[in-house]
């Protein structure tokens, strides 16, 4: 059975919630309709003419890209000029586009996380936290013979996670009372008679982003015609999400040796290095894409070196002056690793659907190195 685009969007937004995106960014559905069926997905960094042609040739009707199809408001779409010619091609081939950009950069398992893992960093943490998810306490009242079914339904939907522990709930036995009025169809009791029922008060914690799915699961699994439940906002905060990652190497290395490891691990054509060759580095900050704006944060966090891309001349001079080593492996090389990671994630989440997920094979650096 194929999946609707709305289902795939929900899967993507579980990984990279839109609220993590920067205010200037443009994320989400760029082209298409949420009710459309999707049978084949092509994952890429950028939606280019070559990628659009590849999607059509490989039978994909959805492209999931990291960079948005539109960064800024479009004033016109001329089919003889970009981006209108690209949009025309996508529409003619019935190809939809969804983008996850800075929200995927900042996500817990986003671009910089995978960059840190690729470089074999340990003790990985967020470099610059920008968001912490809020939580709710969900309380419901369930007849004793349905407590297990309801509990399992809401925890499968995302309730009850505390750190690395799942299925965290609390229940206490009690007695519920209600009077079914005219026109009701009670699961227990009779119309017009006060009914007493042995119930459990079942409570758990729910992250904001999972609340709609949890409530839907609750209402579906609960046997009562009218389900009683309470939702309380909590002061608890979830794990940090944000820009970049910070970690350590298992042993200190000379800067030039670590730079060569970065080049090999990322398959970069070249790396530009700021800092003394023999300087020993152990604490490493990373930021996929263009990350020069986290140099001060990296230095304040005690990083010996920052691995990123798109370092400009004056930014390199600033790094020298502040005493921070920087390895610029390029925008493409520091972000491309999210493509296979997204393919694996989507394949896992959509395994019960007849949806094929493919990684683009036509993407490459927009230049070559002589």
VMD Tcl script that draws the C-alpha trace (Angstrom):
set ca {
  {0.00 0.00 0.00}
  {1.41 3.39 -1.00}
  {1.75 6.21 1.53}
  {0.09 9.59 1.36}
  {2.42 12.56 1.26}
  {0.88 13.77 4.54}
  {2.11 10.57 6.23}
  {5.63 11.08 4.90}
  {5.57 14.70 6.06}
  {4.62 13.48 9.55}
  {7.56 11.06 9.49}
  {9.94 13.83 8.41}
  {8.62 16.28 10.99}
  {9.09 13.72 13.74}
  {12.78 13.70 12.83}
  {13.06 17.43 12.08}
  {10.20 19.43 13.64}
  {9.50 22.66 11.70}
  {9.76 24.72 14.88}
  {13.51 24.07 14.89}
  {13.95 26.03 11.65}
  {15.47 29.51 11.63}
  {13.04 32.39 11.15}
  {14.55 33.28 7.76}
  {14.32 29.74 6.45}
  {11.71 28.11 4.24}
  {10.93 24.49 5.11}
  {8.13 22.03 4.51}
  {6.10 21.22 1.41}
  {7.40 23.28 -1.51}
  {5.39 21.72 -4.31}
  {2.51 19.25 -4.27}
  {-0.56 18.27 -2.28}
  {-0.60 16.43 1.08}
  {-3.27 13.97 -0.11}
  {-1.23 12.68 -3.07}
  {0.02 9.10 -3.06}
  {3.76 8.48 -2.98}
  {5.39 5.25 -4.11}
  {8.98 6.33 -4.73}
  {11.08 9.04 -3.06}
  {14.37 10.57 -4.20}
  {16.50 12.15 -1.43}
  {19.03 14.87 -2.27}
  {20.73 18.02 -1.02}
  {19.54 20.34 -3.81}
  {16.72 20.23 -6.33}
  {18.51 20.89 -9.62}
  {17.59 20.16 -13.24}
  {19.81 17.09 -13.08}
  {18.07 15.83 -9.93}
  {14.62 16.55 -11.40}
  {15.53 14.54 -14.51}
  {16.87 11.75 -12.32}
  {13.65 11.64 -10.29}
  {11.61 11.34 -13.46}
  {13.90 8.64 -14.90}
  {13.79 6.59 -11.69}
  {10.04 6.93 -11.27}
  {10.08 9.09 -8.12}
  {7.12 11.42 -7.63}
  {8.51 13.01 -4.45}
  {11.86 14.69 -3.91}
  {12.97 15.27 -0.32}
  {15.76 17.82 -0.31}
  {17.86 19.47 2.34}
  {18.01 22.87 0.71}
  {14.66 24.53 -0.09}
  {13.40 24.81 -3.64}
  {12.55 28.44 -2.79}
  {14.61 30.38 -0.24}
  {12.83 33.69 -0.75}
  {9.42 34.79 -2.03}
  {9.14 34.28 -5.78}
  {7.84 37.32 -7.69}
  {7.44 35.53 -11.01}
  {7.86 32.11 -12.60}
  {9.11 32.46 -16.16}
  {9.55 29.11 -17.80}
  {12.48 30.40 -19.87}
  {14.48 31.26 -16.74}
  {15.39 29.64 -13.42}
  {13.69 28.82 -11.13}
  {10.59 28.83 -13.34}
  {12.07 26.34 -15.81}
  {12.83 23.92 -12.97}
  {9.34 24.28 -11.50}
  {7.84 23.70 -14.94}
  {9.84 20.49 -15.32}
  {8.76 19.23 -11.90}
  {5.08 19.97 -12.54}
  {5.15 18.39 -16.00}
  {6.63 15.21 -14.52}
  {4.21 15.27 -11.55}
  {7.04 15.48 -9.01}
  {6.44 16.99 -5.56}
  {9.10 18.58 -3.36}
  {9.53 18.68 0.42}
  {12.47 20.36 2.16}
  {13.96 20.06 5.64}
  {16.76 22.60 6.04}
  {17.77 24.35 9.27}
  {15.28 22.22 11.18}
  {17.23 19.18 9.99}
  {20.50 20.94 10.84}
  {19.31 21.47 14.41}
  {17.50 18.17 14.89}
  {18.77 15.73 17.51}
  {19.81 13.26 14.78}
  {20.38 15.88 12.11}
  {23.21 16.95 9.83}
  {25.81 17.95 12.42}
  {25.09 14.86 14.54}
  {25.86 12.60 11.57}
  {28.94 14.69 10.79}
  {30.20 14.18 14.35}
  {29.53 10.43 14.11}
  {31.29 10.22 10.74}
  {34.39 11.82 12.29}
  {34.19 9.27 15.15}
  {33.74 11.85 17.88}
  {32.78 10.70 21.36}
  {30.64 12.34 24.07}
  {28.65 14.22 21.42}
  {26.53 17.16 22.58}
  {24.81 20.18 21.04}
  {27.20 23.06 20.44}
  {24.70 25.94 20.48}
  {21.28 24.98 21.90}
  {18.43 26.85 20.24}
  {15.39 24.85 21.31}
  {14.14 22.53 24.04}
  {10.84 20.77 23.56}
  {8.16 21.23 26.23}
  {6.19 18.42 27.80}
  {2.63 17.74 28.90}
  {1.27 15.44 31.59}
  {-1.56 13.33 30.17}
  {-4.02 11.81 32.64}
  {-6.88 9.52 31.67}
  {-9.28 7.17 33.45}
  {-9.58 3.63 32.13}
  {-11.67 0.62 33.18}
  {-9.38 -2.00 34.70}
  {-9.85 -4.53 31.88}
  {-8.65 -2.00 29.24}
  {-5.76 -0.36 31.08}
  {-3.07 -2.43 29.36}
  {-4.47 -1.82 25.86}
  {-4.72 1.92 26.40}
  {-1.30 2.15 28.04}
  {0.39 0.28 25.19}
  {-1.42 2.36 22.57}
  {-0.33 5.74 23.95}
  {3.26 4.67 24.61}
  {3.57 3.29 21.08}
  {2.36 6.69 19.85}
  {5.19 8.48 21.65}
  {4.11 9.00 25.27}
  {6.11 7.88 28.27}
  {9.68 8.61 27.14}
  {12.07 9.92 29.83}
  {15.67 10.00 28.62}
  {16.62 6.48 27.51}
  {13.58 4.93 29.24}
  {10.35 4.21 27.39}
  {6.87 3.14 28.59}
  {7.10 5.36 31.67}
  {3.61 5.58 33.19}
  {1.94 5.62 36.59}
  {-1.45 4.19 37.58}
  {-3.52 4.10 40.70}
  {-6.81 2.25 41.24}
  {-10.03 4.07 42.05}
  {-13.75 4.23 41.39}
  {-15.31 6.21 38.59}
  {-18.95 7.27 38.48}
  {-21.16 8.51 35.65}
  {-24.79 8.76 34.62}
  {-25.52 7.88 30.96}
  {-28.18 10.32 29.72}
  {-30.78 9.87 27.01}
  {-29.34 8.94 23.61}
  {-26.05 7.58 24.94}
  {-24.57 4.17 24.21}
  {-22.42 3.40 27.28}
  {-19.75 0.71 27.19}
  {-20.57 -0.05 30.84}
  {-23.86 0.64 32.67}
  {-27.35 1.60 31.54}
  {-28.98 4.77 30.34}
  {-30.52 6.70 33.24}
  {-28.66 4.81 35.98}
  {-25.66 6.02 37.99}
  {-22.82 3.59 37.33}
  {-19.73 2.88 39.44}
  {-16.71 1.35 37.71}
  {-13.35 0.10 38.96}
  {-10.94 2.25 36.99}
  {-7.29 3.18 36.86}
  {-6.05 6.75 36.80}
  {-3.31 6.40 34.17}
  {-0.81 9.19 33.69}
  {2.30 9.74 31.61}
  {4.49 12.39 30.02}
  {4.10 13.50 26.39}
  {6.39 15.75 24.32}
  {4.60 18.60 22.60}
  {5.31 17.28 19.13}
  {3.73 13.89 19.87}
  {0.58 15.09 21.64}
  {-1.79 14.90 18.60}
  {-0.73 11.33 17.80}
  {-0.95 10.26 21.44}
  {-4.45 11.69 21.84}
  {-5.56 9.98 18.64}
  {-4.20 6.67 19.93}
  {-5.92 7.21 23.29}
  {-9.32 7.86 21.75}
  {-9.00 4.88 19.43}
  {-7.96 2.40 22.14}
  {-10.26 3.61 24.93}
  {-13.58 1.72 25.15}
  {-15.71 4.60 26.45}
  {-18.03 6.60 24.22}
  {-16.82 9.80 25.92}
  {-13.19 9.59 27.02}
  {-12.21 11.62 30.08}
  {-8.65 12.94 30.02}
  {-6.68 15.91 31.37}
  {-3.67 17.66 29.85}
  {-1.31 19.68 32.06}
  {1.59 21.80 30.79}
  {4.86 20.93 32.53}
  {8.00 22.89 33.29}
  {10.11 19.89 32.24}
  {12.30 20.46 29.21}
  {13.44 17.87 26.68}
  {16.91 17.30 25.25}
  {18.54 20.29 23.60}
  {18.37 20.76 19.85}
  {20.47 23.31 18.10}
  {23.32 24.29 15.84}
  {26.48 22.19 15.57}
  {27.88 19.45 17.76}
  {30.78 19.19 20.16}
  {32.74 16.02 20.87}
  {36.17 14.61 21.52}
  {38.59 12.38 19.65}
  {39.69 9.22 21.43}
  {43.22 10.63 21.32}
  {44.79 13.97 20.51}
  {46.15 14.35 16.97}
  {48.26 16.91 15.11}
  {45.95 19.29 13.24}
  {47.27 18.28 9.81}
  {46.74 14.58 10.56}
  {43.18 15.17 11.73}
  {42.53 17.32 8.65}
  {43.61 14.42 6.42}
  {41.25 12.11 8.32}
  {38.40 14.59 7.78}
  {39.17 14.76 4.06}
  {39.15 10.96 3.73}
  {36.09 10.38 5.91}
  {33.99 12.92 3.99}
  {35.37 12.15 0.55}
  {36.21 15.83 0.11}
  {38.20 16.92 -2.93}
  {40.15 19.31 -0.72}
  {40.20 20.82 2.76}
  {41.37 24.28 3.76}
  {43.05 24.40 7.15}
  {43.52 27.33 9.52}
  {46.04 26.76 12.33}
  {49.51 25.40 12.96}
  {50.14 22.00 11.37}
  {51.55 20.36 14.49}
  {49.01 21.82 16.88}
  {47.38 18.99 18.80}
  {43.61 18.82 18.72}
  {41.24 16.68 20.74}
  {38.05 18.63 21.45}
  {36.23 19.12 18.15}
  {33.27 21.29 17.15}
  {31.43 20.53 13.91}
  {28.78 22.37 11.93}
  {27.59 20.99 8.61}
  {27.33 23.49 5.76}
  {28.29 27.11 6.43}
  {29.26 27.30 10.10}
  {31.59 30.25 10.48}
  {29.04 31.97 12.73}
  {29.66 29.35 15.45}
  {33.39 30.06 15.74}
  {32.97 32.11 18.92}
  {30.67 29.48 20.39}
  {33.17 26.74 19.55}
  {36.00 28.70 21.17}
  {33.92 29.41 24.30}
  {33.10 25.69 24.54}
  {36.81 24.87 24.62}
  {37.04 23.38 21.13}
  {40.51 23.04 19.67}
  {39.20 22.90 16.10}
  {35.99 23.57 14.16}
  {35.08 21.41 11.16}
  {32.68 23.17 8.78}
  {32.39 24.60 5.27}
  {32.23 27.87 3.33}
  {34.88 29.71 5.36}
  {35.60 33.13 3.86}
  {38.96 34.91 3.86}
  {38.21 37.39 6.63}
  {36.55 34.67 8.71}
  {39.75 32.63 8.41}
  {41.74 35.67 9.56}
  {39.39 36.06 12.52}
  {39.95 32.39 13.44}
  {43.72 32.95 13.40}
  {43.36 36.00 15.65}
  {41.16 34.17 18.17}
  {43.39 31.10 18.23}
  {40.84 28.64 16.85}
  {41.87 26.02 14.31}
  {39.35 25.50 11.49}
  {39.05 22.76 8.88}
  {36.92 23.83 5.92}
  {35.87 20.66 4.11}
  {33.25 22.40 1.98}
  {29.50 22.83 2.16}
  {28.73 19.78 0.04}
  {31.04 17.32 1.82}
  {29.91 18.32 5.32}
  {26.21 17.94 4.42}
  {26.01 15.16 1.83}
  {26.20 12.48 4.55}
  {22.65 13.36 5.59}
  {21.32 11.90 2.32}
  {22.09 8.21 3.08}
  {21.06 8.81 6.69}
  {17.67 10.11 5.54}
  {17.25 7.18 3.16}
  {17.85 4.72 6.01}
  {15.49 6.60 8.34}
  {12.67 6.77 5.78}
  {13.08 3.12 4.80}
  {12.78 2.12 8.44}
  {9.74 4.32 9.11}
  {7.94 3.34 5.90}
  {8.75 -0.36 5.86}
  {5.07 -1.29 6.14}
  {4.25 0.81 3.09}
  {4.99 0.12 -0.56}
  {7.35 3.07 -0.82}
  {10.85 2.89 -2.27}
  {13.42 5.42 -1.01}
  {16.39 6.27 -3.21}
  {19.50 8.43 -2.79}
  {20.29 10.78 -5.65}
  {23.18 9.58 -7.79}
  {23.43 12.74 -9.88}
  {24.52 15.20 -7.21}
  {28.06 16.45 -7.07}
  {30.09 19.51 -6.10}
  {29.19 22.46 -8.36}
  {32.93 22.84 -9.19}
  {36.00 20.69 -9.54}
  {39.48 21.17 -8.09}
  {42.52 21.48 -10.37}
}
mol new
graphics top color blue
foreach p $ca { graphics top sphere $p radius 0.5 }
foreach p [lrange $ca 0 end-1] q [lrange $ca 1 end] { graphics top cylinder $p $q radius 0.2 }
display resetview
